[in-house]
């Protein structure tokens, strides 16, 4: 199996940026799980700041980090030195000739405290193969929590939400680090205890936003 890489994302072309409608950003942001008033969110592909505007309208307490329009970097924000809870963005289709969705996951998976949420078109989703999901889980400690379907510019798009298996400190361990003395009901809410009785999922894997954007 090909080893997952953490190569830095470098320059991309300005025409690769596509403005996401404010109303769509607002609707998708409200689909994020575990949203708190004081979260830190990073968008490494900020164009005109629609994600920032949408999130600030809904949650003014959030600390929002952006990247500017010319780089797949983050303007001096060293992600591993900050408490970044979520990365939320619509990545460009291609980064250095590679699928932008997969390259973004390679770069940022396992480096946030909660997860990543990426809005992608249909043609990018086909790269998300089972072997890659398994690799993402075992090597980066992340799993796909939900896909939110929406229609943008007359075409289906998918808001893929990936959550950490456990907290950042133990995301790469086979076992979670949460203490055994936690109450059962609280422990059940931990990401690595995400199944209820009968091993049935605790969430609906698919969701959708009505209307056209």
N, C-alpha and C positions, 0 to 999 in steps of 0.2 A: 504494500500500500504506500502511495506517495506520502511523504512526510509533510505535514502542514507547516507552512512558512509564515514568518512574521516580517516579511520584507516591507520596508517603508513605502507607502503610497506616494508617488511623486506627481509631477506636473501632468495635468490633463488639459484638453482644449476647451476654451470657453463655450463653444457650441455644444459641448456634451451636457451642459447644464440645462435642465428643463424645469420651468417654474411650476411648482405644485400649487393648485388653488388653495386659498386660505380656508375656504369652507371644508375642503377635503382634509386638510391638515388638522383642523379642529375635530372633525368626526373621528379620525383615526387615532388622534392622541387620547381621546376618551376611551378607547379600547384597550389602552395599556393596563396591565394588572399592577397591583402593589403601588399605586400612585400616592405619593405623599406630598405635603405642602412644601417641604424644604428639599426636594430632590435636585440633583445636579444632572443636567442633560447636555450632551454634546452632539452637534451636527457637523461632521467633518466635510460636508459638501455644500455648505451654505451658499446659495445664490443670492436671491433678493430677500431672504429672511422670512419666508412665509411660515415655516415651521416655528421659528422664534415668535412671530406675531401671534400665531394660533395658540401656542402654549402659554404665552404671557396673558392672553385674553382669559384663558380658563384658569390658569394657576400663576398668579403674580408672585408667589413666593419662590418659584423655581429659580435656580441659578443656571443660566444658559450659556454654554460655550459654543462658539461658532468658528468656522475655518476660513471664511473669505471665499472669493470666487475663482481663484486661479490655482489652488493647490489642494491635493488630497492630504493635507497636513492639518495642524490645528493651532496655528498662530501662537506658538510658544507654549501652549497648554500641554504639559507632559502628563499624559493620561494616567500613567502608573504612579504618579506622585499626587494625584487628586482623587477625591471621592466622587468619581463619575458613576451615577446610578444607571442611566440609560444612554445609549446612542440611538438617535431617531433621525432617519434621513431617507431620501430617495437617491441611491447611488447612481452615478452615470452608467450607461450601458457597457462601456468599455474603459478600462484603466490599463494603460500600457499594453494594449492589445488583448487583454484578458477580460473575462466576464466580470463586470464591476461588482455584482452581487457576491460572487464567490470570493473575490479578492478582498472585499470589505470584511467578510466573515473571517478570512484568514488573518487579517490585520488586527481586528478588534475583539474577537471572541475570547472570553475569559479575562478580559481586562476591565470589566465594569462590575459594579456590585449587584446589579439586578439583571440586566440583559441588553439585547439589541432589538430594534424594530425597523425593518427595511421595507420600503415600498418599491415594488418591482413590476415590470410588465411581464406578459405571458412568456415571451421568448427567453427571459432570464431564468424563469422558474425551472425549466427543463434540466438545468445544470445541477439541481438539488437531488442527487441520487442517494439511495439508501446507504451505500458505502460511505458517502460523504457525511451523512447524518450520524452514522455510527462513529466515524472518526472525530466529528465535532464533539460528540458526547464523551468519548473516552479520553481524548487528548485536551479538550478545552473545557470540559465540564458543563456543556450547554446542550439543551434539547429544544426542539420546536414546540412551543406551547400552543400557538394558535395561528391560523391564517384568516385574515379578514379580506373578503372579496369586495371590490368596488369597480365602478366603470368610470374611466377617465379618458376623455377625448374619443369616446365611442369604443374603447377597447378595455378588456378586463385587466385589472391590476391586482396585485396581491400584497397585502401588508403582513409580512412574515415576522412574527414575534418569537424571539428566542429568549429563554430564561436560563439563568444559572441553576445548575442542579442543587447547589447549596450556597453557602456564603463564599465570598471571594477567597478566604483563607483556605478553604478545603475543597474548592471546586474541582481539583484534579485528583482527589482521593476517592477510593472505592467506597468509603463510608463517610457519611456526613459528620461534621464536628459538633452538631447541636447536642447539648447534654441530655443524657437519658432521663434526668429528673424533670424535664419539661413535662407539663401536663399533656395528656394524650390529645386533647382537642387542639392544643397549640402546636404540638408536634405534627399533627396531621396537615397543618397548613404549610409546613416546610416543603420546599421544592422536591427534596429527595424522598418525601413521604406523600407523594401526590396521588395515591390511589386509595379509594375507600374500600369498604367491605365488598368482596367478590372481585376485587382487582379491576373495577370499572373506573374509567377516567373521571376525575373530579371536574372536568371542564368540557365544553363543546369545542371540538377542534376547529370547526369552521364557523365563521361569522360573516356578516356582510353589511355594507352601507347601501341604503336604497338611493335611487336617483342617479343622474348623470352629473359628472363634474368636468 
